Amino acid sequence: MANMVKGVSSGFEKGLEISGVGYRAEVAGDKLKLTIGFSAPVQYPIPEGIQVKVDKQVNIAVSGIDKQLVGRVAAEIRGLKRPEPYKGKGIKYAGEKIRRKVGKSVGA
């Protein structure tokens, strides 16, 4: 109940960051167009009641009045290209720390 009141009065927002060379996002009508290393850009339909803003082509802000729907949409967008542990490329939540792994060492 408290989340419903907070949602109507101030709304909920989740931030996402895209990292990777040539990775970018843009809003085209009711779709989020993501260029994230696949052969064709990924079109993600934005559900009713959710607003998506893109800042500098790499920062995505998902906002709305329903906390659960905002979190679900942000998780679905992140799931399109999860951050990988070797180079850190992909879509991550704003402020999320990615545990990096050391790659194979090249033999002498």
N, CA, C and O atoms as CSV, one atom per row, in Angstrom:
chain,resi,resn,atom,element,x,y,z
A,1,MET,N,N,0.820,-1.189,0.000
A,1,MET,CA,C,0.000,0.000,0.000
A,1,MET,C,C,0.864,1.252,0.000
A,1,MET,O,O,0.574,2.207,-0.721
A,2,ALA,N,N,1.930,1.254,0.809
A,2,ALA,CA,C,2.808,2.419,0.871
A,2,ALA,C,C,3.509,2.651,-0.466
A,2,ALA,O,O,3.728,3.795,-0.863
A,3,ASN,N,N,3.865,1.550,-1.170
A,3,ASN,CA,C,4.503,1.692,-2.474
A,3,ASN,C,C,3.550,2.269,-3.507
A,3,ASN,O,O,3.980,2.986,-4.411
A,4,MET,N,N,2.259,1.968,-3.388
A,4,MET,CA,C,1.281,2.537,-4.316
A,4,MET,C,C,1.185,4.046,-4.128
A,4,MET,O,O,1.123,4.793,-5.104
A,5,VAL,N,N,1.174,4.492,-2.876
A,5,VAL,CA,C,1.097,5.925,-2.594
A,5,VAL,C,C,2.368,6.618,-3.093
A,5,VAL,O,O,2.298,7.671,-3.726
A,6,LYS,N,N,3.516,6.029,-2.806
A,6,LYS,CA,C,4.787,6.619,-3.253
A,6,LYS,C,C,4.875,6.640,-4.776
A,6,LYS,O,O,5.392,7.597,-5.353
A,7,GLY,N,N,4.370,5.587,-5.435
A,7,GLY,CA,C,4.403,5.517,-6.888
A,7,GLY,C,C,3.603,6.618,-7.533
A,7,GLY,O,O,4.047,7.217,-8.512
A,8,VAL,N,N,2.411,6.898,-6.993
A,8,VAL,CA,C,1.562,7.941,-7.571
A,8,VAL,C,C,2.136,9.321,-7.278
A,8,VAL,O,O,2.087,10.209,-8.128
A,9,SER,N,N,2.684,9.504,-6.070
A,9,SER,CA,C,3.168,10.841,-5.708
A,9,SER,C,C,4.506,11.172,-6.367
A,9,SER,O,O,4.656,12.258,-6.927
A,10,SER,N,N,5.475,10.267,-6.314
A,10,SER,CA,C,6.793,10.610,-6.870
A,10,SER,C,C,7.271,9.655,-7.953
A,10,SER,O,O,8.146,10.024,-8.737
A,11,GLY,N,N,6.737,8.454,-8.026
A,11,GLY,CA,C,7.133,7.498,-9.048
A,11,GLY,C,C,8.382,6.720,-8.662
A,11,GLY,O,O,9.088,7.076,-7.718
A,12,PHE,N,N,8.639,5.661,-9.403
A,12,PHE,CA,C,9.818,4.833,-9.186
A,12,PHE,C,C,10.699,4.918,-10.421
A,12,PHE,O,O,10.208,5.091,-11.536
A,13,GLU,N,N,12.004,4.794,-10.212
A,13,GLU,CA,C,12.941,4.868,-11.331
A,13,GLU,C,C,14.080,3.891,-11.121
A,13,GLU,O,O,14.587,3.740,-10.009
A,14,LYS,N,N,14.481,3.226,-12.200
A,14,LYS,CA,C,15.631,2.328,-12.198
A,14,LYS,C,C,16.550,2.790,-13.311
A,14,LYS,O,O,16.103,3.075,-14.422
A,15,GLY,N,N,17.836,2.863,-13.009
A,15,GLY,CA,C,18.814,3.280,-14.004
A,15,GLY,C,C,19.599,2.099,-14.538
A,15,GLY,O,O,19.908,1.162,-13.802
A,16,LEU,N,N,19.921,2.148,-15.829
A,16,LEU,CA,C,20.744,1.133,-16.476
A,16,LEU,C,C,21.876,1.820,-17.219
A,16,LEU,O,O,21.714,2.935,-17.714
A,17,GLU,N,N,23.019,1.156,-17.297
A,17,GLU,CA,C,24.171,1.687,-18.033
A,17,GLU,C,C,24.595,0.667,-19.078
A,17,GLU,O,O,24.610,-0.535,-18.814
A,18,ILE,N,N,24.938,1.153,-20.264
A,18,ILE,CA,C,25.438,0.279,-21.322
A,18,ILE,C,C,26.933,0.528,-21.440
A,18,ILE,O,O,27.368,1.674,-21.551
A,19,SER,N,N,27.724,-0.544,-21.416
A,19,SER,CA,C,29.156,-0.386,-21.608
A,19,SER,C,C,29.616,-1.341,-22.697
A,19,SER,O,O,29.205,-2.500,-22.735
A,20,GLY,N,N,30.457,-0.854,-23.567
A,20,GLY,CA,C,30.967,-1.629,-24.687
A,20,GLY,C,C,31.147,-0.718,-25.886
A,20,GLY,O,O,30.382,0.228,-26.073
A,21,VAL,N,N,32.148,-0.996,-26.690
A,21,VAL,CA,C,32.435,-0.168,-27.858
A,21,VAL,C,C,31.320,-0.339,-28.883
A,21,VAL,O,O,31.027,-1.458,-29.306
A,22,GLY,N,N,30.706,0.755,-29.277
A,22,GLY,CA,C,29.644,0.727,-30.272
A,22,GLY,C,C,28.282,0.366,-29.714
A,22,GLY,O,O,27.314,0.296,-30.472
A,23,TYR,N,N,28.173,0.135,-28.412
A,23,TYR,CA,C,26.888,-0.189,-27.803
A,23,TYR,C,C,26.149,1.111,-27.526
A,23,TYR,O,O,26.716,2.041,-26.952
A,24,ARG,N,N,24.863,1.182,-27.940
A,24,ARG,CA,C,24.085,2.399,-27.700
A,24,ARG,C,C,22.602,2.072,-27.687
A,24,ARG,O,O,22.172,0.994,-28.099
A,25,ALA,N,N,21.836,3.040,-27.200
A,25,ALA,CA,C,20.387,2.876,-27.119
A,25,ALA,C,C,19.708,4.149,-27.584
A,25,ALA,O,O,20.278,5.237,-27.492
A,26,GLU,N,N,18.482,4.011,-28.087
A,26,GLU,CA,C,17.670,5.169,-28.441
A,26,GLU,C,C,16.200,4.777,-28.367
A,26,GLU,O,O,15.842,3.616,-28.567
A,27,VAL,N,N,15.363,5.754,-28.080
A,27,VAL,CA,C,13.921,5.525,-28.014
A,27,VAL,C,C,13.319,5.959,-29.338
A,27,VAL,O,O,13.498,7.096,-29.777
A,28,ALA,N,N,12.597,5.030,-29.973
A,28,ALA,CA,C,11.929,5.334,-31.240
A,28,ALA,C,C,10.449,4.997,-31.081
A,28,ALA,O,O,10.052,3.837,-31.194
A,29,GLY,N,N,9.637,6.021,-30.817
A,29,GLY,CA,C,8.206,5.799,-30.619
A,29,GLY,C,C,7.947,5.038,-29.333
A,29,GLY,O,O,8.315,5.496,-28.251
A,30,ASP,N,N,7.310,3.867,-29.445
A,30,ASP,CA,C,7.034,3.053,-28.259
A,30,ASP,C,C,7.994,1.866,-28.159
A,30,ASP,O,O,7.676,0.863,-27.521
A,31,LYS,N,N,9.165,1.979,-28.788
A,31,LYS,CA,C,10.164,0.916,-28.738
A,31,LYS,C,C,11.510,1.478,-28.296
A,31,LYS,O,O,11.845,2.629,-28.577
A,32,LEU,N,N,12.268,0.643,-27.602
A,32,LEU,CA,C,13.637,0.968,-27.224
A,32,LEU,C,C,14.537,0.204,-28.182
A,32,LEU,O,O,14.508,-1.025,-28.223
A,33,LYS,N,N,15.337,0.931,-28.952
A,33,LYS,CA,C,16.205,0.313,-29.945
A,33,LYS,C,C,17.606,0.217,-29.351
A,33,LYS,O,O,18.219,1.234,-29.027
A,34,LEU,N,N,18.114,-1.017,-29.208
A,34,LEU,CA,C,19.417,-1.260,-28.594
A,34,LEU,C,C,20.375,-1.851,-29.616
A,34,LEU,O,O,20.077,-2.859,-30.257
A,35,THR,N,N,21.525,-1.211,-29.760
A,35,THR,CA,C,22.600,-1.755,-30.582
A,35,THR,C,C,23.618,-2.312,-29.602
A,35,THR,O,O,24.402,-1.566,-29.016
A,36,ILE,N,N,23.603,-3.638,-29.425
A,36,ILE,CA,C,24.400,-4.244,-28.359
A,36,ILE,C,C,25.234,-5.434,-28.853
A,36,ILE,O,O,25.358,-6.439,-28.153
A,37,GLY,N,N,25.798,-5.319,-30.045
A,37,GLY,CA,C,26.735,-6.322,-30.514
A,37,GLY,C,C,26.129,-7.483,-31.271
A,37,GLY,O,O,26.855,-8.401,-31.652
A,38,PHE,N,N,24.823,-7.479,-31.506
A,38,PHE,CA,C,24.214,-8.517,-32.324
A,38,PHE,C,C,24.211,-8.050,-33.773
A,38,PHE,O,O,24.504,-6.885,-34.042
A,39,SER,N,N,23.886,-8.938,-34.713
A,39,SER,CA,C,23.929,-8.578,-36.130
A,39,SER,C,C,22.884,-7.529,-36.495
A,39,SER,O,O,23.072,-6.774,-37.449
A,40,ALA,N,N,21.796,-7.476,-35.752
A,40,ALA,CA,C,20.751,-6.476,-36.003
A,40,ALA,C,C,20.399,-5.798,-34.683
A,40,ALA,O,O,20.524,-6.417,-33.627
A,41,PRO,N,N,19.963,-4.548,-34.719
A,41,PRO,CA,C,19.550,-3.883,-33.477
A,41,PRO,C,C,18.365,-4.603,-32.831
A,41,PRO,O,O,17.495,-5.127,-33.526
A,42,VAL,N,N,18.339,-4.622,-31.508
A,42,VAL,CA,C,17.259,-5.267,-30.755
A,42,VAL,C,C,16.178,-4.229,-30.483
A,42,VAL,O,O,16.464,-3.144,-29.975
A,43,GLN,N,N,14.928,-4.566,-30.823
A,43,GLN,CA,C,13.792,-3.679,-30.581
A,43,GLN,C,C,13.058,-4.202,-29.345
A,43,GLN,O,O,12.548,-5.323,-29.359
A,44,TYR,N,N,13.000,-3.403,-28.278
A,44,TYR,CA,C,12.287,-3.807,-27.069
A,44,TYR,C,C,11.026,-2.955,-26.949
A,44,TYR,O,O,11.127,-1.734,-26.824
A,45,PRO,N,N,9.828,-3.573,-26.984
A,45,PRO,CA,C,8.595,-2.778,-26.862
A,45,PRO,C,C,8.418,-2.262,-25.430
A,45,PRO,O,O,8.503,-3.027,-24.469
A,46,ILE,N,N,8.173,-0.970,-25.307
A,46,ILE,CA,C,7.982,-0.353,-23.989
A,46,ILE,C,C,6.524,-0.561,-23.570
A,46,ILE,O,O,5.613,-0.143,-24.285
A,47,PRO,N,N,6.289,-1.213,-22.401
A,47,PRO,CA,C,4.909,-1.473,-21.975
A,47,PRO,C,C,4.158,-0.196,-21.594
A,47,PRO,O,O,4.752,0.855,-21.354
A,48,GLU,N,N,2.843,-0.325,-21.549
A,48,GLU,CA,C,1.963,0.786,-21.143
A,48,GLU,C,C,2.254,1.151,-19.690
A,48,GLU,O,O,2.396,0.263,-18.849
A,49,GLY,N,N,2.343,2.438,-19.386
A,49,GLY,CA,C,2.572,2.889,-18.014
A,49,GLY,C,C,4.038,3.021,-17.639
A,49,GLY,O,O,4.354,3.326,-16.490
A,50,ILE,N,N,4.932,2.798,-18.585
A,50,ILE,CA,C,6.376,2.900,-18.333
A,50,ILE,C,C,6.957,3.958,-19.258
A,50,ILE,O,O,6.643,4.000,-20.447
A,51,GLN,N,N,7.810,4.816,-18.696
A,51,GLN,CA,C,8.527,5.795,-19.501
A,51,GLN,C,C,9.997,5.396,-19.526
A,51,GLN,O,O,10.560,5.005,-18.503
A,52,VAL,N,N,10.609,5.496,-20.694
A,52,VAL,CA,C,12.034,5.192,-20.837
A,52,VAL,C,C,12.711,6.415,-21.425
A,52,VAL,O,O,12.283,6.944,-22.451
A,53,LYS,N,N,13.781,6.862,-20.760
A,53,LYS,CA,C,14.574,7.988,-21.260
A,53,LYS,C,C,15.994,7.513,-21.476
A,53,LYS,O,O,16.520,6.729,-20.686
A,54,VAL,N,N,16.620,7.986,-22.550
A,54,VAL,CA,C,18.004,7.633,-22.840
A,54,VAL,C,C,18.831,8.914,-22.806
A,54,VAL,O,O,18.492,9.904,-23.453
A,55,ASP,N,N,19.922,8.879,-22.040
A,55,ASP,CA,C,20.801,10.029,-21.912
A,55,ASP,C,C,22.182,9.652,-22.447
A,55,ASP,O,O,22.767,8.663,-22.006
A,56,LYS,N,N,22.701,10.425,-23.383
A,56,LYS,CA,C,24.032,10.207,-23.972
A,56,LYS,C,C,24.192,8.836,-24.606
A,56,LYS,O,O,25.317,8.347,-24.711
A,57,GLN,N,N,23.127,8.207,-25.026
A,57,GLN,CA,C,23.089,6.913,-25.714
A,57,GLN,C,C,23.561,5.738,-24.871
A,57,GLN,O,O,23.502,4.604,-25.346
A,58,VAL,N,N,24.027,5.952,-23.637
A,58,VAL,CA,C,24.503,4.834,-22.820
A,58,VAL,C,C,23.805,4.737,-21.468
A,58,VAL,O,O,23.953,3.722,-20.789
A,59,ASN,N,N,23.061,5.737,-21.058
A,59,ASN,CA,C,22.337,5.697,-19.785
A,59,ASN,C,C,20.839,5.605,-20.065
A,59,ASN,O,O,20.275,6.437,-20.775
A,60,ILE,N,N,20.202,4.573,-19.490
A,60,ILE,CA,C,18.774,4.358,-19.688
A,60,ILE,C,C,18.081,4.533,-18.343
A,60,ILE,O,O,18.509,3.958,-17.343
A,61,ALA,N,N,17.009,5.326,-18.315
A,61,ALA,CA,C,16.216,5.507,-17.100
A,61,ALA,C,C,14.822,4.951,-17.351
A,61,ALA,O,O,14.105,5.424,-18.233
A,62,VAL,N,N,14.441,3.937,-16.566
A,62,VAL,CA,C,13.117,3.327,-16.662
A,62,VAL,C,C,12.303,3.843,-15.486
A,62,VAL,O,O,12.707,3.667,-14.336
A,63,SER,N,N,11.151,4.482,-15.751
A,63,SER,CA,C,10.362,5.043,-14.657
A,63,SER,C,C,8.880,4.763,-14.864
A,63,SER,O,O,8.424,4.525,-15.982
A,64,GLY,N,N,8.135,4.797,-13.751
A,64,GLY,CA,C,6.702,4.563,-13.786
A,64,GLY,C,C,6.139,4.579,-12.378
A,64,GLY,O,O,6.868,4.803,-11.412
A,65,ILE,N,N,4.830,4.341,-12.262
A,65,ILE,CA,C,4.207,4.385,-10.938
A,65,ILE,C,C,4.139,3.017,-10.273
A,65,ILE,O,O,3.928,2.939,-9.063
A,66,ASP,N,N,4.311,1.936,-11.031
A,66,ASP,CA,C,4.242,0.572,-10.495
A,66,ASP,C,C,5.658,0.051,-10.260
A,66,ASP,O,O,6.402,-0.190,-11.211
A,67,LYS,N,N,6.028,-0.125,-8.986
A,67,LYS,CA,C,7.386,-0.535,-8.627
A,67,LYS,C,C,7.753,-1.888,-9.244
A,67,LYS,O,O,8.869,-2.066,-9.734
A,68,GLN,N,N,6.832,-2.821,-9.221
A,68,GLN,CA,C,7.100,-4.155,-9.742
A,68,GLN,C,C,7.315,-4.126,-11.255
A,68,GLN,O,O,8.221,-4.785,-11.765
A,69,LEU,N,N,6.493,-3.370,-11.967
A,69,LEU,CA,C,6.612,-3.282,-13.421
A,69,LEU,C,C,7.901,-2.587,-13.825
A,69,LEU,O,O,8.546,-3.001,-14.788
A,70,VAL,N,N,8.289,-1.538,-13.105
A,70,VAL,CA,C,9.552,-0.846,-13.395
A,70,VAL,C,C,10.725,-1.804,-13.215
A,70,VAL,O,O,11.618,-1.858,-14.059
A,71,GLY,N,N,10.725,-2.555,-12.123
A,71,GLY,CA,C,11.800,-3.509,-11.880
A,71,GLY,C,C,11.837,-4.627,-12.905
A,71,GLY,O,O,12.912,-5.065,-13.316
A,72,ARG,N,N,10.662,-5.091,-13.320
A,72,ARG,CA,C,10.605,-6.173,-14.304
A,72,ARG,C,C,11.120,-5.720,-15.664
A,72,ARG,O,O,11.870,-6.443,-16.319
A,73,VAL,N,N,10.715,-4.515,-16.092
A,73,VAL,CA,C,11.157,-3.991,-17.380
A,73,VAL,C,C,12.669,-3.771,-17.357
A,73,VAL,O,O,13.356,-4.106,-18.322
A,74,ALA,N,N,13.196,-3.208,-16.257
A,74,ALA,CA,C,14.640,-3.001,-16.146
A,74,ALA,C,C,15.384,-4.334,-16.190
A,74,ALA,O,O,16.439,-4.431,-16.817
A,75,ALA,N,N,14.848,-5.361,-15.532
A,75,ALA,CA,C,15.479,-6.682,-15.534
A,75,ALA,C,C,15.439,-7.312,-16.921
A,75,ALA,O,O,16.395,-7.972,-17.331
A,76,GLU,N,N,14.338,-7.113,-17.649
A,76,GLU,CA,C,14.241,-7.667,-19.007
A,76,GLU,C,C,15.229,-6.986,-19.944
A,76,GLU,O,O,15.856,-7.649,-20.770
A,77,ILE,N,N,15.375,-5.659,-19.825
A,77,ILE,CA,C,16.342,-4.943,-20.666
A,77,ILE,C,C,17.753,-5.401,-20.338
A,77,ILE,O,O,18.555,-5.628,-21.244
A,78,ARG,N,N,18.071,-5.542,-19.044
A,78,ARG,CA,C,19.396,-6.014,-18.633
A,78,ARG,C,C,19.642,-7.432,-19.144
A,78,ARG,O,O,20.765,-7.773,-19.513
A,79,GLY,N,N,18.600,-8.251,-19.168
A,79,GLY,CA,C,18.732,-9.633,-19.612
A,79,GLY,C,C,19.011,-9.791,-21.094
A,79,GLY,O,O,19.421,-10.867,-21.530
A,80,LEU,N,N,18.797,-8.737,-21.881
A,80,LEU,CA,C,19.083,-8.818,-23.314
A,80,LEU,C,C,20.581,-8.973,-23.572
A,80,LEU,O,O,20.972,-9.654,-24.520
A,81,LYS,N,N,21.419,-8.356,-22.749
A,81,LYS,CA,C,22.875,-8.481,-22.885
A,81,LYS,C,C,23.473,-8.262,-21.505
A,81,LYS,O,O,23.905,-7.157,-21.174
A,82,ARG,N,N,23.497,-9.324,-20.696
A,82,ARG,CA,C,24.013,-9.212,-19.335
A,82,ARG,C,C,25.496,-8.891,-19.360
A,82,ARG,O,O,26.193,-9.291,-20.292
A,83,PRO,N,N,26.000,-8.172,-18.349
A,83,PRO,CA,C,27.420,-7.825,-18.332
A,83,PRO,C,C,28.275,-9.082,-18.189
A,83,PRO,O,O,28.015,-9.934,-17.340
A,84,GLU,N,N,29.289,-9.179,-19.028
A,84,GLU,CA,C,30.131,-10.364,-18.959
A,84,GLU,C,C,31.361,-10.077,-18.099
A,84,GLU,O,O,31.837,-8.942,-18.069
A,85,PRO,N,N,31.883,-11.087,-17.401
A,85,PRO,CA,C,32.893,-10.852,-16.365
A,85,PRO,C,C,34.311,-10.603,-16.886
A,85,PRO,O,O,35.170,-10.198,-16.104
A,86,TYR,N,N,34.589,-10.825,-18.162
A,86,TYR,CA,C,35.959,-10.684,-18.649
A,86,TYR,C,C,36.254,-9.271,-19.132
A,86,TYR,O,O,37.276,-8.695,-18.756
A,87,LYS,N,N,35.382,-8.702,-19.955
A,87,LYS,CA,C,35.593,-7.334,-20.431
A,87,LYS,C,C,34.620,-6.342,-19.811
A,87,LYS,O,O,34.844,-5.134,-19.879
A,88,GLY,N,N,33.546,-6.833,-19.210
A,88,GLY,CA,C,32.568,-5.948,-18.577
A,88,GLY,C,C,31.566,-5.354,-19.544
A,88,GLY,O,O,30.823,-4.443,-19.178
A,89,LYS,N,N,31.528,-5.858,-20.793
A,89,LYS,CA,C,30.590,-5.330,-21.778
A,89,LYS,C,C,29.189,-5.837,-21.495
A,89,LYS,O,O,29.016,-6.962,-21.026
A,90,GLY,N,N,28.193,-5.019,-21.775
A,90,GLY,CA,C,26.805,-5.416,-21.600
A,90,GLY,C,C,25.996,-4.320,-20.938
A,90,GLY,O,O,26.435,-3.173,-20.858
A,91,ILE,N,N,24.804,-4.679,-20.462
A,91,ILE,CA,C,23.891,-3.741,-19.809
A,91,ILE,C,C,23.852,-4.080,-18.327
A,91,ILE,O,O,23.563,-5.217,-17.951
A,92,LYS,N,N,24.146,-3.087,-17.481
A,92,LYS,CA,C,24.122,-3.314,-16.037
A,92,LYS,C,C,23.292,-2.231,-15.372
A,92,LYS,O,O,23.033,-1.179,-15.955
A,93,TYR,N,N,22.873,-2.512,-14.118
A,93,TYR,CA,C,22.157,-1.505,-13.355
A,93,TYR,C,C,23.118,-0.377,-13.002
A,93,TYR,O,O,24.321,-0.606,-12.872
A,94,ALA,N,N,22.603,0.833,-12.845
A,94,ALA,CA,C,23.434,1.975,-12.454
A,94,ALA,C,C,24.010,1.707,-11.066
A,94,ALA,O,O,23.271,1.397,-10.132
A,95,GLY,N,N,25.307,1.826,-10.935
A,95,GLY,CA,C,25.961,1.605,-9.658
A,95,GLY,C,C,26.287,0.152,-9.363
A,95,GLY,O,O,26.877,-0.140,-8.323
A,96,GLU,N,N,25.920,-0.770,-10.249
A,96,GLU,CA,C,26.198,-2.189,-10.024
A,96,GLU,C,C,27.676,-2.483,-10.271
A,96,GLU,O,O,28.249,-2.030,-11.262
A,97,LYS,N,N,28.280,-3.234,-9.372
A,97,LYS,CA,C,29.682,-3.626,-9.523
A,97,LYS,C,C,29.727,-4.996,-10.187
A,97,LYS,O,O,29.039,-5.924,-9.759
A,98,ILE,N,N,30.523,-5.116,-11.214
A,98,ILE,CA,C,30.684,-6.378,-11.927
A,98,ILE,C,C,31.998,-7.009,-11.484
A,98,ILE,O,O,33.060,-6.397,-11.593
A,99,ARG,N,N,31.916,-8.232,-10.987
A,99,ARG,CA,C,33.143,-8.932,-10.596
A,99,ARG,C,C,33.885,-9.339,-11.855
A,99,ARG,O,O,33.368,-10.094,-12.678
A,100,ARG,N,N,35.085,-8.841,-11.994
A,100,ARG,CA,C,35.881,-9.121,-13.190
A,100,ARG,C,C,36.726,-10.361,-12.970
A,100,ARG,O,O,37.206,-10.604,-11.862
A,101,LYS,N,N,36.906,-11.139,-14.014
A,101,LYS,CA,C,37.739,-12.332,-13.959
A,101,LYS,C,C,38.995,-12.092,-14.773
A,101,LYS,O,O,39.005,-11.298,-15.714
A,102,VAL,N,N,40.050,-12.790,-14.395
A,102,VAL,CA,C,41.304,-12.705,-15.142
A,102,VAL,C,C,41.218,-13.713,-16.273
A,102,VAL,O,O,40.809,-14.855,-16.067
A,103,GLY,N,N,41.605,-13.286,-17.475
A,103,GLY,CA,C,41.562,-14.176,-18.628
A,103,GLY,C,C,42.697,-15.182,-18.600
A,103,GLY,O,O,43.506,-15.208,-17.672
A,104,LYS,N,N,42.741,-16.008,-19.636
A,104,LYS,CA,C,43.798,-17.007,-19.726
A,104,LYS,C,C,45.141,-16.320,-19.910
A,104,LYS,O,O,45.236,-15.309,-20.606
A,105,SER,N,N,46.171,-16.863,-19.294
A,105,SER,CA,C,47.501,-16.309,-19.513
A,105,SER,C,C,48.112,-17.018,-20.702
A,105,SER,O,O,47.968,-18.230,-20.864
A,106,VAL,N,N,48.788,-16.256,-21.524
A,106,VAL,CA,C,49.390,-16.796,-22.740
A,106,VAL,C,C,50.713,-17.452,-22.364
A,106,VAL,O,O,51.520,-16.867,-21.641
A,107,GLY,N,N,50.931,-18.659,-22.853
A,107,GLY,CA,C,52.156,-19.402,-22.536
A,107,GLY,C,C,53.371,-18.772,-23.193
A,107,GLY,O,O,53.244,-18.003,-24.146
A,108,ALA,N,N,54.543,-19.101,-22.681
A,108,ALA,CA,C,55.792,-18.540,-23.194
A,108,ALA,C,C,56.088,-19.181,-24.499
A,108,ALA,O,O,57.099,-18.866,-25.127
